[in-house]
Amino acid sequence: MDEIEYIYGVNPCFEVVRSANRAIGRAWVNEKQSKSPRIKKLVAFMERQGIRISYVDKEKLFRLCDSRDHQGVVLETEAFRYTDPAVIWGRDRVLMLDNIEDPHNLGAIIRSAEVFGFTAILLPLKGVPGIYPSVVKSSAGATEYVKVARYGGAPKYAQAAKDKGFTIVALDAKGDTPLAEVTVSDEQKVMLVIGGEDKSVGQFILNVADYVTSIPQAGEVNSLNASVAAGIAMYAVGGCV
């Protein structure tokens, strides 16, 4: 393996092994948690795949993954493999993220994307984290079942989507079209753009979007968490197609 990552957490490690998308080196398990039913199930699964397992203390796990949130298991793997852009543009439902700076929000959005069928994802090279182990953790391993390309900037992606005949739907708190009024057919190619909480979708994308949509709110809090808003939007705009 040229570049190594340390995936941590029970569900992420399980999904990395189950998906078989990455080369795997070995695993480390906290000896004091080895009798936990979830850990035992994971260990048995990894053993069936021929993965070498070492039992260590929790401090060893922390040193490997640099997180206290390891849940008693760390897996050595190759780095996440990004997808050729042609694969992304061949899908009918594409999710593009702009200015999503928090890895936990990114992971939560990818988890929803996998559920709702937005399994082709574009990440800009700037302003959005890559698929780091912390993102894999917060996605509960959903990163292993989506295709992610990361090769340019958000305006470049938006222009490419226009050129390829995608309907662009940008979610923005100030959007003038309520989400319920966004109409797309199953046959349309749609790119949904989600922005961050502190810095929303870029102006170029808002200018070229076919819809700039918002989610009506009845409460007093000024905005939804980005990952919650993304899940609502994906479900509304052709999710599960």
KEKE-3310 file (N, C-alpha, C; in steps of 0.2 Angstrom, whole numbers, plus 5000, padded with zeros to 4 digits):
npx = (5004:5003:5000:4995:4980:4972:4958:4944:4933:4918:4907:4912:4924:4919:4912:4922:4929:4919:4915:4926:4933:4946:4963:4969:4978:4981:4973:4969:4963:4956:4960:4953:4940:4937:4927:4915:4899:4898:4911:4916:4908:4913:4927:4926:4921:4932:4942:4938:4940:4953:4961:4974:4975:4978:4979:4978:4981:4970:4977:4987:4978:4973:4985:4987:4976:4974:4962:4950:4939:4938:4931:4937:4943:4954:4959:4970:4972:4973:4973:4958:4950:4948:4936:4936:4931:4922:4914:4906:4899:4891:4881:4863:4859:4868:4878:4884:4896:4899:4909:4907:4914:4916:4922:4913:4900:4902:4903:4891:4882:4886:4882:4868:4867:4871:4860:4849:4851:4860:4873:4884:4896:4903:4917:4925:4942:4946:4940:4932:4933:4944:4941:4944:4949:4941:4930:4925:4922:4911:4902:4898:4904:4898:4905:4911:4903:4899:4903:4916:4922:4936:4943:4943:4937:4922:4915:4919:4914:4900:4899:4902:4892:4881:4885:4883:4870:4863:4851:4852:4851:4852:4854:4849:4848:4842:4835:4824:4814:4803:4807:4797:4792:4801:4803:4807:4809:4810:4818:4826:4843:4851:4859:4862:4866:4874:4878:4889:4886:4891:4897:4889:4883:4892:4893:4894:4888:4875:4871:4870:4862:4847:4837:4836:4834:4825:4822:4807:4804:4797:4801:4810:4824:4838:4843:4845:4855:4868:4870:4857:4849:4853:4850:4835:4834:4839:4830:4819:4822:4822:4827:4832:4831)
npy = (4994:5011:5023:5025:5023:5025:5018:5020:5014:5004:5002:5009:5001:4989:4991:4995:4983:4974:4980:4979:4988:4993:4990:4980:4981:4977:4974:4982:4978:4983:4976:4975:4977:4966:4957:4962:4961:4967:4970:4957:4951:4959:4955:4942:4942:4949:4940:4929:4935:4934:4944:4950:4951:4961:4962:4975:4989:5004:5015:5013:5012:5025:5031:5026:5031:5044:5048:5048:5042:5029:5017:5005:4998:4998:5000:4996:5003:5005:5022:5032:5029:5040:5044:5043:5057:5055:5044:5050:5060:5052:5048:5050:5057:5069:5074:5089:5097:5112:5123:5116:5114:5106:5091:5081:5085:5083:5069:5065:5070:5062:5050:5051:5053:5041:5033:5040:5039:5047:5044:5048:5060:5076:5084:5099:5105:5114:5121:5111:5096:5081:5064:5059:5048:5053:5057:5046:5039:5047:5045:5033:5023:5024:5030:5021:5016:5025:5035:5046:5061:5072:5085:5098:5115:5122:5131:5126:5113:5116:5123:5113:5104:5111:5111:5098:5096:5095:5098:5111:5112:5122:5123:5136:5147:5159:5156:5158:5150:5139:5123:5113:5116:5114:5105:5091:5078:5060:5057:5067:5074:5078:5090:5092:5105:5108:5120:5126:5130:5142:5148:5149:5142:5146:5162:5161:5148:5150:5159:5152:5142:5132:5131:5140:5136:5134:5129:5130:5136:5135:5137:5146:5145:5150:5143:5126:5113:5109:5095:5090:5098:5094:5081:5082:5089:5080:5070:5076:5081:5071:5059:5043:5038)
npz = (5000:4995:5001:5018:5028:5044:5049:5060:5073:5075:5065:5054:5051:5049:5037:5028:5027:5022:5010:5002:4994:4997:4999:5013:5028:5042:5058:5074:5090:5105:5120:5131:5127:5120:5122:5120:5112:5099:5095:5095:5085:5074:5074:5071:5058:5052:5054:5046:5034:5033:5039:5049:5067:5081:5099:5109:5121:5124:5123:5113:5102:5101:5098:5085:5077:5081:5088:5101:5099:5094:5097:5101:5090:5077:5060:5048:5032:5014:5007:5004:4988:4975:4962:4944:4935:4924:4928:4938:4930:4922:4930:4935:4946:4955:4968:4974:4985:4993:5002:5013:5028:5039:5044:5051:5047:5033:5033:5038:5029:5017:5022:5022:5008:5002:5007:5000:4987:4980:4975:4968:4970:4971:4976:4980:4977:4986:5002:5006:5016:5012:5009:5023:5037:5048:5042:5036:5048:5053:5043:5046:5038:5026:5016:5008:4999:4989:4975:4973:4967:4965:4959:4955:4955:4963:4955:4942:4942:4942:4930:4921:4923:4918:4905:4902:4902:4914:4927:4938:4955:4968:4986:4997:5010:5008:4996:4983:4979:4986:4993:4990:4978:4968:4954:4946:4935:4934:4924:4921:4922:4937:4947:4963:4974:4989:5002:5015:5033:5038:5027:5013:4997:4983:4974:4960:4957:4962:4952:4940:4943:4940:4949:4964:4979:4995:5012:5019:5036:5052:5065:5078:5077:5067:5056:5048:5053:5042:5037:5040:5033:5020:5019:5019:5007:4998:4998:4994:4981:4970:4977:4979:4966)
capx = (5000:5008:4998:4991:4976:4969:4951:4942:4926:4916:4904:4917:4929:4915:4910:4928:4930:4913:4914:4931:4936:4952:4968:4969:4984:4980:4968:4971:4957:4957:4960:4948:4933:4936:4921:4909:4896:4899:4918:4917:4906:4918:4933:4925:4921:4939:4946:4935:4943:4961:4965:4978:4972:4982:4975:4982:4977:4967:4982:4989:4973:4974:4991:4987:4971:4973:4956:4947:4932:4940:4927:4940:4946:4957:4960:4975:4970:4976:4969:4952:4951:4943:4933:4936:4925:4917:4909:4901:4894:4887:4875:4858:4859:4875:4878:4890:4896:4902:4910:4906:4921:4917:4922:4908:4895:4903:4902:4884:4879:4888:4878:4862:4867:4870:4853:4844:4853:4865:4879:4889:4898:4909:4920:4930:4949:4947:4934:4928:4938:4944:4938:4948:4946:4936:4924:4923:4919:4905:4898:4897:4906:4894:4910:4914:4898:4898:4908:4918:4928:4939:4948:4943:4933:4915:4912:4921:4909:4894:4899:4902:4885:4877:4887:4881:4863:4860:4847:4856:4847:4856:4850:4852:4844:4839:4832:4817:4809:4802:4809:4792:4790:4806:4800:4811:4807:4815:4822:4831:4849:4850:4865:4860:4872:4873:4883:4890:4882:4895:4898:4884:4884:4896:4888:4893:4883:4868:4869:4869:4857:4840:4833:4839:4829:4826:4817:4803:4804:4792:4804:4814:4831:4839:4845:4846:4862:4869:4868:4850:4846:4855:4845:4829:4834:4840:4824:4814:4824:4823:4831:4831:4830)
capy = (5000:5017:5028:5021:5027:5021:5019:5018:5014:4998:5002:5010:4996:4983:4992:4995:4976:4972:4983:4976:4993:4995:4985:4981:4978:4973:4977:4982:4978:4985:4969:4975:4977:4961:4952:4966:4958:4971:4969:4950:4950:4962:4951:4935:4944:4950:4933:4925:4938:4933:4950:4949:4955:4961:4965:4981:4994:5009:5021:5011:5013:5032:5033:5025:5035:5050:5049:5044:5039:5023:5012:4999:4995:5002:4996:4999:5002:5010:5028:5032:5030:5045:5041:5046:5061:5052:5040:5055:5063:5046:5046:5055:5061:5070:5079:5093:5101:5118:5126:5111:5113:5102:5084:5078:5087:5080:5062:5064:5071:5056:5044:5052:5053:5034:5031:5042:5037:5052:5040:5052:5066:5080:5088:5104:5104:5119:5123:5105:5091:5075:5058:5057:5043:5056:5058:5039:5038:5051:5043:5026:5018:5025:5032:5015:5014:5030:5037:5053:5064:5078:5086:5105:5119:5122:5134:5122:5108:5119:5124:5106:5101:5115:5109:5091:5095:5094:5103:5112:5114:5125:5124:5142:5149:5164:5154:5161:5144:5134:5116:5109:5119:5111:5100:5087:5071:5054:5056:5073:5073:5083:5091:5096:5108:5110:5124:5126:5134:5148:5150:5145:5140:5152:5166:5159:5143:5153:5163:5148:5137:5132:5133:5142:5133:5135:5125:5134:5135:5138:5138:5152:5144:5153:5138:5119:5110:5107:5088:5089:5101:5091:5075:5084:5091:5074:5066:5080:5082:5065:5054:5035:5037)
capz = (5000:4995:5006:5023:5033:5050:5049:5067:5074:5073:5059:5048:5050:5046:5030:5024:5025:5018:5003:4998:4990:4998:5002:5020:5031:5048:5063:5081:5094:5112:5123:5137:5124:5115:5123:5118:5106:5093:5093:5094:5078:5069:5074:5068:5051:5049:5054:5040:5028:5033:5042:5055:5072:5087:5104:5112:5125:5121:5121:5106:5097:5101:5094:5078:5074:5084:5090:5107:5097:5090:5099:5102:5085:5071:5054:5043:5025:5009:5007:5000:4981:4972:4956:4938:4934:4919:4931:4941:4925:4919:4934:4934:4952:4957:4974:4974:4991:4992:5008:5019:5031:5045:5042:5053:5043:5027:5034:5039:5022:5013:5025:5019:5001:5001:5008:4996:4980:4977:4976:4964:4974:4969:4982:4977:4980:4992:5005:5008:5017:5008:5013:5028:5042:5052:5038:5036:5054:5054:5038:5048:5033:5019:5011:5004:4994:4985:4971:4975:4963:4968:4954:4953:4960:4963:4948:4937:4942:4940:4922:4918:4924:4913:4898:4901:4902:4921:4930:4944:4961:4974:4992:5000:5015:5005:4990:4982:4977:4991:4990:4988:4972:4964:4950:4942:4933:4935:4918:4921:4926:4942:4952:4969:4977:4996:5005:5022:5037:5039:5021:5009:4990:4980:4970:4953:4956:4962:4946:4935:4945:4938:4955:4970:4983:5002:5016:5024:5043:5056:5071:5079:5076:5061:5051:5050:5052:5035:5035:5041:5027:5014:5019:5017:5000:4993:4998:4990:4974:4967:4980:4978:4959)
cpx = (5004:5006:4993:4986:4974:4962:4949:4935:4923:4912:4908:4921:4925:4914:4916:4929:4925:4913:4920:4934:4943:4957:4968:4975:4983:4975:4971:4964:4959:4955:4954:4941:4932:4930:4915:4906:4898:4906:4919:4914:4910:4924:4932:4925:4928:4943:4944:4938:4951:4965:4968:4976:4977:4978:4980:4978:4975:4972:4985:4985:4973:4980:4991:4982:4970:4966:4954:4941:4933:4935:4930:4943:4948:4960:4965:4973:4974:4971:4963:4954:4946:4942:4935:4930:4920:4912:4904:4896:4890:4881:4869:4857:4866:4874:4885:4890:4901:4903:4908:4913:4922:4917:4916:4901:4896:4901:4895:4880:4880:4883:4871:4862:4867:4863:4848:4846:4857:4872:4885:4891:4904:4911:4925:4937:4950:4940:4930:4934:4938:4940:4943:4945:4941:4929:4921:4919:4912:4900:4895:4899:4903:4899:4912:4909:4896:4904:4910:4923:4930:4945:4948:4939:4926:4912:4913:4916:4902:4894:4899:4895:4880:4878:4884:4874:4860:4856:4850:4851:4852:4852:4853:4846:4839:4836:4825:4812:4809:4804:4803:4790:4795:4803:4805:4808:4812:4820:4827:4837:4850:4857:4862:4866:4870:4879:4884:4885:4885:4895:4894:4887:4887:4891:4888:4888:4876:4866:4867:4864:4850:4835:4838:4834:4830:4821:4813:4803:4799:4795:4807:4822:4832:4841:4845:4853:4862:4868:4861:4847:4847:4851:4838:4829:4835:4834:4819:4815:4826:4827:4828:4829:4835)
cpy = (5006:5022:5024:5026:5022:5023:5016:5018:5007:4997:5003:5005:4990:4985:4993:4988:4973:4974:4981:4981:4995:4989:4986:4977:4973:4977:4977:4982:4979:4978:4969:4976:4971:4956:4956:4962:4961:4969:4961:4948:4953:4957:4945:4936:4945:4944:4929:4928:4937:4939:4948:4954:4955:4965:4969:4985:5000:5015:5019:5013:5021:5034:5032:5029:5042:5053:5045:5041:5033:5017:5005:4995:5000:4997:4999:4997:5006:5016:5027:5033:5035:5042:5046:5051:5059:5048:5045:5057:5058:5045:5052:5059:5062:5075:5083:5097:5107:5122:5122:5110:5108:5095:5080:5079:5083:5072:5061:5065:5065:5050:5045:5051:5045:5031:5033:5042:5042:5049:5043:5058:5069:5084:5093:5103:5109:5120:5117:5099:5085:5070:5055:5052:5046:5056:5051:5037:5041:5048:5036:5021:5019:5027:5027:5013:5019:5032:5045:5055:5070:5080:5094:5109:5119:5125:5129:5116:5110:5120:5117:5103:5104:5112:5102:5090:5094:5100:5105:5115:5116:5126:5130:5144:5155:5163:5156:5156:5139:5127:5112:5111:5117:5105:5097:5080:5066:5054:5062:5071:5079:5083:5095:5099:5110:5114:5123:5131:5141:5152:5146:5144:5147:5155:5163:5153:5145:5156:5158:5142:5138:5134:5135:5141:5134:5130:5129:5132:5138:5140:5145:5151:5147:5149:5131:5118:5108:5100:5087:5092:5097:5084:5077:5086:5085:5070:5069:5080:5075:5059:5047:5034:5032)
cpz = (5000:5000:5011:5027:5038:5051:5056:5068:5071:5066:5053:5046:5047:5039:5026:5022:5021:5011:4999:4993:4991:5000:5009:5023:5037:5053:5070:5085:5102:5116:5128:5134:5120:5116:5122:5112:5099:5090:5091:5087:5073:5069:5070:5060:5048:5049:5048:5033:5028:5036:5049:5061:5078:5092:5108:5117:5121:5119:5114:5101:5096:5097:5087:5074:5076:5086:5096:5105:5093:5092:5100:5096:5080:5066:5049:5036:5020:5009:5002:4992:4978:4965:4950:4937:4929:4923:4935:4936:4922:4924:4933:4940:4955:4963:4974:4981:4990:4999:5014:5023:5036:5043:5045:5049:5036:5028:5034:5033:5017:5016:5022:5011:4999:5002:5003:4988:4976:4978:4971:4967:4971:4975:4978:4981:4986:4995:5008:5010:5012:5012:5018:5033:5046:5048:5037:5042:5055:5049:5040:5042:5026:5014:5006:4999:4989:4981:4972:4970:4966:4964:4952:4958:4959:4957:4942:4936:4940:4932:4918:4918:4919:4906:4897:4902:4909:4923:4937:4949:4967:4980:4995:5004:5012:4998:4989:4979:4983:4988:4987:4981:4966:4960:4945:4941:4934:4929:4918:4925:4931:4946:4957:4973:4985:4999:5012:5026:5038:5032:5016:5002:4987:4975:4962:4952:4957:4956:4940:4936:4942:4943:4961:4976:4991:5005:5020:5031:5047:5063:5072:5078:5069:5055:5053:5049:5045:5033:5036:5034:5020:5014:5017:5009:4996:4993:4994:4983:4971:4970:4979:4971:4957)
residu = (MET:ASP:GLU:ILE:GLU:TYR:ILE:TYR:GLY:VAL:ASN:PRO:CYS:PHE:GLU:VAL:VAL:ARG:SER:ALA:ASN:ARG:ALA:ILE:GLY:ARG:ALA:TRP:VAL:ASN:GLU:LYS:GLN:SER:LYS:SER:PRO:ARG:ILE:LYS:LYS:LEU:VAL:ALA:PHE:MET:GLU:ARG:GLN:GLY:ILE:ARG:ILE:SER:TYR:VAL:ASP:LYS:GLU:LYS:LEU:PHE:ARG:LEU:CYS:ASP:SER:ARG:ASP:HIS:GLN:GLY:VAL:VAL:LEU:GLU:THR:GLU:ALA:PHE:ARG:TYR:THR:ASP:PRO:ALA:VAL:ILE:TRP:GLY:ARG:ASP:ARG:VAL:LEU:MET:LEU:ASP:ASN:ILE:GLU:ASP:PRO:HIS:ASN:LEU:GLY:ALA:ILE:ILE:ARG:SER:ALA:GLU:VAL:PHE:GLY:PHE:THR:ALA:ILE:LEU:LEU:PRO:LEU:LYS:GLY:VAL:PRO:GLY:ILE:TYR:PRO:SER:VAL:VAL:LYS:SER:SER:ALA:GLY:ALA:THR:GLU:TYR:VAL:LYS:VAL:ALA:ARG:TYR:GLY:GLY:ALA:PRO:LYS:TYR:ALA:GLN:ALA:ALA:LYS:ASP:LYS:GLY:PHE:THR:ILE:VAL:ALA:LEU:ASP:ALA:LYS:GLY:ASP:THR:PRO:LEU:ALA:GLU:VAL:THR:VAL:SER:ASP:GLU:GLN:LYS:VAL:MET:LEU:VAL:ILE:GLY:GLY:GLU:ASP:LYS:SER:VAL:GLY:GLN:PHE:ILE:LEU:ASN:VAL:ALA:ASP:TYR:VAL:THR:SER:ILE:PRO:GLN:ALA:GLY:GLU:VAL:ASN:SER:LEU:ASN:ALA:SER:VAL:ALA:ALA:GLY:ILE:ALA:MET:TYR:ALA:VAL:GLY:GLY:CYS:VAL)
# end
